[in-house]
Amino acid sequence: MLEQKDMIEDSLLKLISNYLKIPIEAFQNFDEEQTVYVIA
């Protein structure tokens, strides 16, 4: 599944970003530590 991939193809990433209406850059620049900091 998607969670098990180290890299996600650009075409699949575009499909997901269009479906969720989130810019593709949000996925590419995702930083889990920064997200936890903002939520906390």
Buried (B, 14 or more C-beta within 10 A) or exposed (E): EEEEEEEEEEEEBEEBBEEEEEEEEEBEEEEEEEEEEEEE
